[in-house]
Amino acid sequence: MSNKQSTDLTSEQQFANAVAIANVPTLLMVLVQLTGQMHWLESPYRPARGRGMGDNDSGGLPPEIQEEIRTAALQAILAWHNGRAIAIPEPSPSQLVEMLSVSMGEEIPTEYGEFTSAQLGYRPVPTEHIPMPEGFNVLIVGAGVSGICAAVHLKAAGIPFTVIEKNATVGGTWLENRYPGAGVDTPNHLYSFSFLSYDWKKYFALRDELYEYLQHVANEFELAPEIQFNTEVKSASYHEQSQTWEVEVLNPNGTPETIKANVVIGAIGIFNPLVYPDINGLETFEGPSFHTADWPEDINLDNKRIAIIGNGASCMQIAPEIQNQVDSLTIFQRSPHWAAPFEQFRREVPEPLRFLLKELPIYQAWYRVRLGWTFNDRVHASLQKDPDWEFQDRSLNATNDAHRNYYSRYIIDQLGERTDLLAKVMPTYPPFGKRMLMDNGWYSMLNNPKVELVDNPVVEIGPDSIMTEDGSTFDADVLILATGFDVLRFNTAFEVTGRSGTSLRDAWQDDNAKAYIGTTIPDFPNFYMLYGPNLQPGHGGSLIFVVEMQVHYIMDALRKMSEQGIAVVECRQDVYDNYNEAIDAAHEKMVWTHKGMSSYYRNNRGRIVVNSPYRNVDYYKKTREINLEDFNTEPI
């Protein structure tokens, strides 16, 4: 037998092994696209709607129907592998909506056709060259997810750029956060760039794999020569006469330097600076005391009495991870949170499926698109307030109340006999009012006799203890501060001064950040923010795709500047005001302005600053093309 025949037989067996365990609703779409046979979209092959946020691998179909789909899909895949052309290489938007509706077992609105097409699979970065004037330069601040995305697109377009990064390598949040259990709570086949596939080891990647992924992207696109590492941006100021920004940086050796740029893109994110609690005596604690984002590499928690202040996303990841190695674990909770079942927590992608995802792009494309619907806009309608709803204190509408019942039953089931904990852990506010967390063993951890959850406010910290408002004292050897980040004060890493001499911080009244399309601000020409105000998809979705939509918008601005001889693009004040009035009005009708809770989403004025009120498909429409009528422009 020749090597080629042996290889072909091996591949056929690998495809067979993969199809035998693959997701049936995804296979069904692969089958339709490979063969063009539309009867697979009809009964009895139509999957039922899945419950929760799982993959719904069986589609709720009878075993014999599943087997029929798998058999036909394998035949079609092998035929494609042997050279047969794809029957429907590029489904139309209407076909995509029909196919996704069948795959998800629910009606998908027709407006999702183009949005689904943009998410479908991994498509190369547009390589259209955009000629810019001699000496034109874009400066990107930050080499995390957002900075990498911008750099990839600028390089593909041939636009000169420089990235300034304070750390020694790329990665941003996934470089700096190293605490036990750190990971993503969006499935990583969705939490990844649409322009580059990756062989993920887990369904929900932990920190190390996410960091490796960003390193891989930077290496794949050879970004290192354009990045100045160990360099810190101190300030950026706009100069009207030269139509440029002057950016003051500190080089690795500590010497200051001024860099001139035509366009500045802030890509520093919102997960900085760190927030430390204002608690009397915090500085007197004698044992190790540190923020979760500043986790010491040499810390040893074995058989130590651990206290964690804060019970949000980072604590939920850390506490179950360390519970069995410590002597005791005391968690000080400010308020309870909702958490969804996490069916794929720590689950590795089986080797056969890794093969299928890598070798069959259509399968990976449809798997990604299905995740997109599950984790993107699916629950958005249920987060709208119904003014006629009878139980407005606990929920927003009938669907949101059903969500409440579902998550409440889940909490009760997980706690088991520990019904004494229900009063502490059951939220009184509507589901999704705060960030919806993923349960990685939090509730079952509370059954551990080593673990104590305290819901009384901390009032003082001593050399080796924490005191609460009711007079209780809790001994501790190590103090962990899971108190989050100053997410309300966007762009805090460096001072930005606009055309009029006003600082961005003053323009935003400190913690009241606003931007048009979450990206650009009047009086700050040619200055763009990635992951700006009112852009976090609080109802669900991949922040990476939001950033990609922003970058698409910025690239269109640069393209039009090139084509029309424009040097300056500055958002009009009235456009900015109208946009943010619409944002605020939309939020008044949504869960995040509910009176029943406080959250990092809103500032002291009660205004929602972090979250977007829009569906992902709405933001997609807003960023398809820049409308220069929304801007004041100046010629070169």
HELIX and SHEET records of a PDB file:
HELIX    1   1 ASN A    3  VAL A   19  1                                  17    
HELIX    2   2 VAL A   24  THR A   35  1                                  12    
HELIX    3   3 MET A   38  LEU A   41  5                                   4    
HELIX    4   4 PRO A   63  HIS A   81  1                                  19    
HELIX    5   5 PRO A   93  MET A  104  1                                  12    
HELIX    6   6 TYR A  112  GLN A  119  1                                   8    
HELIX    7   7 VAL A  145  ALA A  157  1                                  13    
HELIX    8   8 THR A  173  GLU A  176  1                                   4    
HELIX    9   9 ARG A  207  GLU A  220  1                                  14    
HELIX   10  10 ALA A  224  GLU A  226  5                                   3    
HELIX   11  11 LEU A  282  THR A  284  5                                   3    
HELIX   12  12 THR A  292  ASP A  294  5                                   3    
HELIX   13  13 ALA A  313  ILE A  322  1                                  10    
HELIX   14  14 GLU A  351  GLU A  359  1                                   9    
HELIX   15  15 PRO A  361  PHE A  375  1                                  15    
HELIX   16  16 HIS A  380  LEU A  383  5                                   4    
HELIX   17  17 ALA A  398  LEU A  415  1                                  18    
HELIX   18  18 THR A  419  LEU A  421  5                                   3    
HELIX   19  19 LEU A  422  VAL A  425  1                                   4    
HELIX   20  20 TRP A  442  MET A  445  1                                   4    
HELIX   21  21 LEU A  504  ALA A  507  1                                   4    
HELIX   22  22 LEU A  543  GLN A  564  1                                  22    
HELIX   23  23 GLN A  573  GLU A  588  1                                  16    
HELIX   24  24 VAL A  591  THR A  593  5                                   3    
HELIX   25  25 ASN A  616  LYS A  622  1                                   7    
HELIX   26  26 LEU A  628  ASP A  630  5                                   3    
SHEET    1   A 5 ILE A 227  GLN A 228  0                                        
SHEET    2   A 5 PHE A 161  ILE A 164  1                                        
SHEET    3   A 5 VAL A 138  VAL A 141  1                                        
SHEET    4   A 5 VAL A 263  GLY A 266  1                                        
SHEET    5   A 5 PHE A 527  MET A 529  1                                        
SHEET    1   B 4 PRO A 256  ALA A 261  0                                        
SHEET    2   B 4 THR A 244  LEU A 250 -1                                        
SHEET    3   B 4 GLU A 232  HIS A 239 -1                                        
SHEET    4   B 4 GLU A 495  THR A 497  1                                        
SHEET    1   C 5 SER A 289  HIS A 291  0                                        
SHEET    2   C 5 VAL A 478  LEU A 481  1                                        
SHEET    3   C 5 ARG A 305  ILE A 309  1                                        
SHEET    4   C 5 SER A 328  PHE A 332  1                                        
SHEET    5   C 5 VAL A 451  VAL A 454  1                                        
SHEET    1   D 2 ALA A 339  ALA A 340  0                                        
SHEET    2   D 2 LEU A 437  MET A 438  1                                        
SHEET    1   E 3 VAL A 458  ILE A 461  0                                        
SHEET    2   E 3 SER A 465  THR A 468 -1                                        
SHEET    3   E 3 THR A 473  ASP A 475 -1                                        
SHEET    1   F 2 ILE A 566  CYS A 571  0                                        
SHEET    2   F 2 PHE A 631  PRO A 635 -1                                        
END                                                                             
